[in-house]
């Protein structure tokens, strides 16, 4: 069980990173379109 906790945190961090990356990408696209 102790080995699954780190992987969960890692997965959550990766998800957050991907979400922020996508958000930044879309934000730049919107700015460039404007």
Short mmCIF file of the C-alpha atoms (twelve columns), coordinates in Angstrom:
data_MODEL
# 
_entry.id   MODEL 
# 
loop_
_atom_site.group_PDB 
_atom_site.id 
_atom_site.type_symbol 
_atom_site.label_atom_id 
_atom_site.label_alt_id 
_atom_site.label_comp_id 
_atom_site.label_asym_id 
_atom_site.label_seq_id 
_atom_site.Cartn_x 
_atom_site.Cartn_y 
_atom_site.Cartn_z 
_atom_site.pdbx_PDB_model_num 
ATOM 1  C CA . UNK A 1  0.000  0.000  0.000   1 
ATOM 2  C CA . UNK A 2  2.889  2.364  0.758   1 
ATOM 3  C CA . UNK A 3  4.164  1.881  -2.798  1 
ATOM 4  C CA . UNK A 4  0.840  2.939  -4.340  1 
ATOM 5  C CA . UNK A 5  0.735  6.285  -2.547  1 
ATOM 6  C CA . UNK A 6  3.788  7.788  -4.356  1 
ATOM 7  C CA . UNK A 7  2.499  6.590  -7.729  1 
ATOM 8  C CA . UNK A 8  -0.859 8.244  -7.011  1 
ATOM 9  C CA . UNK A 9  0.860  11.528 -6.182  1 
ATOM 10 C CA . UNK A 10 3.050  11.198 -9.283  1 
ATOM 11 C CA . UNK A 11 -0.003 10.548 -11.459 1 
ATOM 12 C CA . UNK A 12 -1.816 13.527 -9.952  1 
ATOM 13 C CA . UNK A 13 1.212  15.765 -10.549 1 
ATOM 14 C CA . UNK A 14 1.474  14.590 -14.172 1 
ATOM 15 C CA . UNK A 15 -2.235 15.280 -14.689 1 
ATOM 16 C CA . UNK A 16 -1.895 18.783 -13.235 1 
ATOM 17 C CA . UNK A 17 1.176  19.465 -15.383 1 
ATOM 18 C CA . UNK A 18 -0.611 18.270 -18.527 1 
ATOM 19 C CA . UNK A 19 -3.686 20.375 -17.690 1 
ATOM 20 C CA . UNK A 20 -1.610 23.517 -17.115 1 
ATOM 21 C CA . UNK A 21 0.349  22.831 -20.306 1 
ATOM 22 C CA . UNK A 22 -2.858 22.481 -22.328 1 
ATOM 23 C CA . UNK A 23 -4.305 25.603 -20.687 1 
ATOM 24 C CA . UNK A 24 -1.208 27.636 -21.533 1 
ATOM 25 C CA . UNK A 25 -1.257 26.321 -25.112 1 
ATOM 26 C CA . UNK A 26 -4.925 27.260 -25.608 1 
ATOM 27 C CA . UNK A 27 -4.315 30.647 -23.953 1 
ATOM 28 C CA . UNK A 28 -1.462 31.389 -26.375 1 
ATOM 29 C CA . UNK A 29 -3.644 30.267 -29.292 1 
ATOM 30 C CA . UNK A 30 -6.478 32.558 -28.186 1 
ATOM 31 C CA . UNK A 31 -4.065 35.484 -27.806 1 
ATOM 32 C CA . UNK A 32 -2.544 34.818 -31.244 1 
ATOM 33 C CA . UNK A 33 -6.023 34.565 -32.814 1 
ATOM 34 C CA . UNK A 34 -7.002 37.914 -31.288 1 
# 
